[in-house]
Amino acid sequence: MNSVVLTVLAALVACALGLPNVLKFNIEDQPQPKKKVQLQKYQFTNCLPKDKEAAVISNLDFQPDPLVFPGPLTVSFTATAKTTINTPLQAVVYLGKKVGSIWVKIPCIGQIGSCTYPDLCQILAMIPQCPDAFINNNVPCQCPFNTGTYTLPSSEFDVDASIFPAGDYHGQANLTMGDTVVGCYDIMVTMG
């Protein structure tokens, strides 16, 4: 996760799951599903050709299969930053849920959903300390993200809350730093 992409994705996962107050979203206030939710399948792709992105994720893996929330989440990734990624790092995020045969855009509420973040570096700066797995593998979780390749071997994190009800989800994040396209990342997820 040396690249901006890996760092940003991992940091956003850490923020959303482990540090909800960073995103001003209190998971405990949300209604909890009556049963555990499983991540049944996912597909991750870079939206742009590798030569068009400043940060490329070449590997992203979640375990166990299927994932069950709440429960442990094991993440591994490899990312490459082709240039130093720094502030302002803008992210335009789309999040949708399939309802019947159509995709419905999830609105931005409490900085969760289909949101525009003017500077992810400011959000990441609120993380008091990187997770130990990041520190032990020299993977930064705050800006700047220097040029190089970052790898997080399989690392386990406890996820205490079920965030998404069962269904199909589509997420896309477009990251830019001024006129530089940092990356575009697309993920399809089925929760059941």
C-alpha positions in Angstrom: 0.0 0.0 0.0 3.0 2.2 -0.6 1.0 3.6 -3.4 -1.7 6.1 -2.8 -4.3 3.7 -3.9 -3.4 0.9 -1.4 -2.8 3.4 1.3 -6.0 5.3 0.7 -8.2 2.2 0.3 -6.7 0.5 3.4 -6.9 3.8 5.4 -10.5 4.3 4.3 -11.3 0.7 5.3 -9.7 1.4 8.6 -11.5 4.6 9.0 -14.9 3.2 8.1 -14.5 0.0 10.1 -12.2 0.8 13.0 -12.4 4.6 13.4 -16.0 5.6 12.6 -15.6 8.9 14.4 -13.0 10.0 11.8 -15.7 10.0 9.2 -18.3 11.5 11.6 -20.4 8.4 11.4 -21.4 6.5 14.5 -22.0 2.9 13.7 -23.5 2.1 17.1 -26.4 4.6 16.4 -27.4 2.6 13.3 -29.9 -0.2 13.5 -28.1 -3.5 13.5 -29.2 -6.5 11.4 -30.6 -9.4 13.3 -28.2 -11.9 11.8 -24.6 -11.8 10.7 -23.9 -10.6 7.1 -21.5 -12.4 4.8 -19.3 -11.1 2.0 -20.2 -13.8 -0.5 -18.1 -12.5 -3.5 -16.3 -9.4 -4.7 -14.5 -8.2 -7.8 -11.9 -5.5 -7.7 -10.5 -3.7 -10.8 -8.5 -0.6 -11.7 -10.8 1.5 -13.9 -8.0 3.0 -15.9 -5.1 1.5 -17.8 -2.0 1.2 -15.5 -0.1 3.8 -17.7 -2.8 6.4 -16.9 -2.8 6.1 -13.1 -0.2 7.5 -10.6 -1.1 4.7 -8.2 -1.9 1.1 -9.2 -3.2 -1.6 -7.0 -1.9 -4.9 -8.4 -3.3 -7.2 -5.6 -6.2 -6.8 -3.2 -7.5 -9.8 -1.2 -10.0 -10.3 1.6 -10.4 -13.4 3.7 -12.0 -15.6 5.0 -14.3 -16.8 2.3 -17.0 -15.9 2.9 -16.4 -13.0 5.2 -18.8 -12.6 8.1 -19.6 -9.3 9.8 -19.2 -8.8 12.7 -16.0 -10.9 12.8 -12.3 -10.9 11.7 -11.3 -9.5 8.3 -8.0 -10.4 6.8 -6.7 -8.0 4.2 -3.6 -8.2 1.9 -2.6 -5.9 -0.9 0.2 -4.6 -3.1 0.2 -1.1 -4.5 2.6 1.1 -6.4 2.9 4.8 -6.3 4.5 6.1 -9.5 4.8 9.6 -8.0 4.6 11.1 -4.5 1.0 11.5 -3.6 0.2 14.5 -1.4 -2.4 17.0 -0.4 -4.9 17.9 -1.8 -6.0 14.4 -2.7 -9.5 14.6 -3.9 -11.8 11.5 -4.0 -15.1 11.3 -5.8 -16.8 8.2 -4.6 -19.9 6.5 -6.0 -21.7 3.8 -4.0 -24.8 2.1 -5.3 -27.0 -0.8 -4.2 -28.9 -3.0 -6.6 -32.7 -2.9 -6.0 -34.5 -5.4 -8.3 -32.9 -4.9 -11.7 -31.7 -1.3 -11.2 -28.8 0.3 -9.4 -29.8 3.0 -6.9 -27.2 5.6 -5.9 -26.6 5.7 -2.1 -26.6 9.4 -1.1 -23.8 11.0 0.9 -25.0 11.0 4.5 -22.5 11.8 7.3 -19.7 11.5 4.9 -20.7 7.9 4.0 -22.1 6.9 0.6 -21.7 8.7 -2.8 -19.5 11.6 -1.6 -16.9 14.0 -2.8 -13.9 14.3 -0.4 -12.0 17.5 -1.2 -8.8 16.2 0.5 -8.4 12.6 1.8 -5.1 13.7 3.3 -7.0 15.8 5.8 -9.2 12.9 6.8 -6.2 10.5 7.0 -4.4 13.1 9.2 -7.1 12.5 11.9 -6.0 8.9 12.4 -4.2 9.0 15.7 -2.0 6.0 14.9 -1.6 3.6 11.9 -2.6 0.0 12.7 0.3 -2.1 13.8 0.2 -4.2 10.7 0.9 -1.1 8.6 3.7 0.1 10.9 5.3 -3.4 10.9 5.3 -3.5 7.1 6.3 0.2 6.4 3.0 1.0 4.9 2.0 4.6 5.6 -1.6 5.6 6.3 -1.2 9.3 6.1 0.1 11.7 3.4 2.5 12.0 1.7 2.7 8.6 0.0 6.2 8.5 -1.5 7.0 6.8 -4.8 7.5 3.1 -4.4 5.7 -0.2 -3.9 3.9 -1.1 -0.6 2.8 -4.5 0.4 0.6 -5.5 3.3 0.8 -9.3 3.9 -2.3 -11.0 5.2 -3.2 -8.9 8.3 -6.3 -9.5 10.5 -8.6 -6.7 11.7 -11.7 -7.1 13.9 -14.9 -5.7 12.4 -17.4 -5.1 15.2 -20.4 -3.9 13.3 -22.5 -5.0 10.3 -22.5 -2.0 8.1 -24.2 -3.2 4.9 -27.4 -5.2 4.7 -27.6 -8.1 2.3 -27.5 -7.3 -1.4 -25.3 -6.3 -4.3 -23.2 -3.2 -4.1 -21.1 -1.2 -6.6 -18.4 1.2 -5.5 -16.0 3.4 -7.5 -13.4 5.9 -6.3 -11.8 8.4 -8.6 -8.7 10.0 -7.0 -7.0 13.1 -8.3 -4.2 15.4 -7.1 -4.7 18.7 -8.9 -4.5 17.8 -12.6 -2.8 14.4 -11.9 -5.1 11.3 -12.1 -4.0 9.2 -9.1 -6.3 6.3 -9.9 -9.8 4.9 -10.4 -10.8 1.8 -8.5 -14.0 -0.2 -8.9 -15.4 -2.9 -6.7 -18.5 -5.1 -6.9 -19.6 -6.8 -3.7 -22.4 -9.2 -2.9 -23.4 -9.4 0.8 -25.8 -12.1 2.0 
